[in-house]
């Protein structure tokens, strides 16, 4: 049966329907409230904007972000590969302030009191909330690579897995590498942020080396037994474009490093490099771990997929890379943006005393460059399944590129421009 | 009239009839899954080659989406994505975009 609301809604899409629906009154059913969003990345910035937009300004939103500007992880590999600059991947928070009326505070949240519904700021003071959104991204399990414990070691062996100064540091090391040097990148065991990211980085570094330091070598040390994402497309690109230059070693988990000699210590082997880019294993961002939220395997936040609310902690919604992923769901910026919209819709219902939508749907697209111009993609659609209470991949939907292409390279850059605007403009 | 007031009216209607999330909100939520690439409310950023969806006739969008689904419409990625949505969901999405103002008015 088609409910009255659906008939009216579908009718409203036609001109006649639209005139027939001149409203006698508007609004009034949506409650206000104050939502604090922690973290202004792909998840948090999107949540802040959509809460303001969908509540038509009724819900007050405060965004707490430690950095002065947004710097994107997606496309940051092109900065390392030398075809983009930091300013190309940096976007201001001014749009959220001026266009959407979000109160953006540059600060850090040091504690969450979920019982009192308040957070404490590093600069002092507290903020009360009706609903809290945590979009803290990832932090690293440094203890699994003991040699990287200190800040000097982390500067010398950059991860560049959070875009910003680390991205610049890795680019400088690549530029300073002698022709004939070895650029080694390590991939942690899945799950980690951006599954195809390490392979993209190795590919664009190889492109740059081919042109500028052709005697060099790019080595991928993968803790996994095989390429984690877009395998066929990456392997074909490596065969076609970087044969003899790029080497892939599966089952090569980095257990430790010797910083001074830039040596990666594997279980049975040691690998000396000129540039060593170790991407450590990861978990939910520190603030999630420090907020008393339930972490699965001490790493990821378990959430309710109807609202993105943390399991056992009402009023705290968690987005993005920090959550325990649903089956086949990647930790991607695109996905975090989709989590944010699911959460924003649910929060507005909850603030109004209603149940969130019972059938949410999210989808992912993820582009990776395999040289300075050509890209490949993976896509998926995930629908809420009442039986498992998790969003499950829709069978028959999604897939990967037929082949790498410059057309998809252009689409990848357009994707970035549009998603940055969808979050921040 | 703006689509916004229509949506507000529909939300009221849903609340009055005691329904759960109204179809206007379901449509809004579903259409928001397209915005990463096609822009907020279907208006892509200037200088990008993405198809604008805001203000398109419902039938135009549905034809295109159904073409992706049955393979008659060429695509790099849309043929994969569209298969994740039911026909009813695609109708809601196309209706939502038809009610938007091209160019991204609030």
Contacts between the chains, C-beta under 8 A, distances in Angstrom:
chain1	res1	chain2	res2	distance
A	3	B	17	7.6
A	3	B	19	6.2
A	3	B	23	7.2
A	4	B	13	7.1
A	4	B	17	6.4
A	5	B	10	6.2
A	5	B	13	5.8
A	5	B	14	4.9
A	5	B	17	6.9
A	5	B	19	5.8
A	5	B	22	5.1
A	5	B	23	4.8
A	5	B	24	7.2
A	6	B	23	4.3
A	8	B	10	6.1
A	8	B	13	6.6
A	9	B	10	5.7
A	9	B	22	7.7
A	9	B	23	4.4
A	9	B	24	5.2
A	9	B	27	6.4
A	9	B	92	7.4
A	9	B	95	6.4
A	10	B	23	7.8
A	10	B	91	6.5
A	10	B	92	7.7
A	10	B	95	5.5
A	12	B	3	7.6
A	12	B	6	5.2
A	12	B	10	7.2
A	12	B	95	7.1
A	12	B	99	6.5
A	13	B	58	4.4
A	13	B	94	7.2
A	13	B	95	3.6
A	13	B	96	8.0
A	13	B	98	4.5
A	13	B	99	6.2
A	14	B	58	7.2
A	18	B	1	6.3
A	18	B	3	7.8
A	18	B	6	6.6
A	18	B	99	7.4
A	19	B	1	7.4
A	21	B	1	7.3
A	21	B	6	5.1
A	21	B	9	6.2
A	21	B	10	7.8
A	22	B	1	5.5
A	23	B	1	7.4
A	23	B	5	5.0
A	23	B	6	6.7
A	23	B	8	6.6
A	23	B	9	3.5
A	23	B	12	7.8
A	24	B	9	7.8
A	25	B	9	7.7
A	25	B	12	7.2
A	26	B	4	7.8
A	26	B	5	4.7
A	26	B	8	3.9
A	26	B	9	6.3
A	26	B	12	7.8
A	27	B	8	5.0
A	28	B	12	7.0
A	29	B	11	5.8
A	29	B	12	5.8
A	29	B	15	4.8
A	30	B	11	7.4
A	49	B	40	7.9
A	50	B	32	7.1
A	53	B	40	7.5
A	53	B	106	7.4
A	54	B	28	7.1
A	56	B	4	7.4
A	334	B	36	5.5
A	337	B	36	5.5
A	338	B	33	6.1
A	338	B	36	7.3
A	341	B	29	6.7
A	341	B	32	4.5
A	341	B	33	7.1
A	341	B	35	7.9
A	342	B	29	7.5
A	345	B	21	7.7
A	345	B	25	6.8
A	345	B	28	7.7
A	345	B	29	4.9
A	345	B	32	7.9
A	349	B	21	6.6
A	354	B	15	7.9
A	354	B	20	7.5
A	354	B	21	7.7
A	355	B	20	6.1
A	355	B	21	7.8
A	356	B	21	7.1
A	357	B	20	7.1
A	357	B	21	3.8
A	357	B	25	6.9
A	357	B	26	6.2
A	357	B	29	6.2
A	358	B	20	6.2
A	358	B	21	7.1
A	359	B	26	7.6
A	360	B	29	7.0
A	361	B	29	7.9
A	361	B	30	6.4
A	361	B	33	6.3
A	361	B	84	7.3
A	361	B	85	7.2
A	361	B	89	7.2
A	362	B	33	6.5
A	363	B	33	5.2
A	363	B	81	6.1
A	363	B	84	6.1
A	365	B	36	7.1
A	365	B	37	6.8
A	365	B	77	6.2
A	365	B	81	7.2
A	377	B	76	7.4
A	377	B	77	5.8
A	379	B	77	5.4
A	379	B	80	4.9
A	379	B	81	5.5
A	380	B	84	7.5
A	381	B	81	6.2
A	381	B	83	7.4
A	381	B	84	2.3
A	381	B	85	7.0
A	382	B	84	7.8
A	383	B	84	7.0
A	394	B	83	7.1
A	394	B	84	4.1
A	396	B	83	5.3
A	397	B	80	6.3
A	397	B	81	6.9
A	397	B	82	7.8
A	397	B	83	4.0
A	397	B	84	3.4
A	398	B	80	5.1
A	398	B	81	7.2
A	398	B	83	7.8
A	398	B	84	6.7
A	399	B	80	4.2
A	401	B	76	6.9
A	401	B	77	7.8
A	402	B	76	7.9
A	405	B	76	7.7
A	407	B	76	6.6
A	408	B	76	5.9
A	410	B	49	6.9
A	411	B	49	7.6
A	411	B	76	6.6
A	411	B	77	7.8
A	414	B	37	7.5
A	414	B	44	7.7
A	414	B	48	4.0
A	414	B	49	5.8
A	414	B	50	5.6
A	415	B	36	7.1
A	415	B	37	5.6
A	417	B	45	4.9
A	417	B	47	7.0
A	417	B	48	5.2
A	418	B	35	7.9
A	418	B	36	6.7
A	418	B	37	5.5
A	418	B	38	7.0
A	418	B	39	5.5
A	418	B	44	5.4
A	418	B	45	5.2
A	418	B	48	5.7
A	418	B	50	6.0
A	419	B	36	4.7
A	419	B	37	7.3
A	420	B	45	7.9
A	421	B	39	6.5
A	421	B	40	7.0
A	421	B	45	4.3
A	422	B	35	4.8
A	422	B	36	5.8
A	422	B	39	6.6
A	422	B	40	5.1
A	425	B	40	7.9
A	425	B	45	7.3
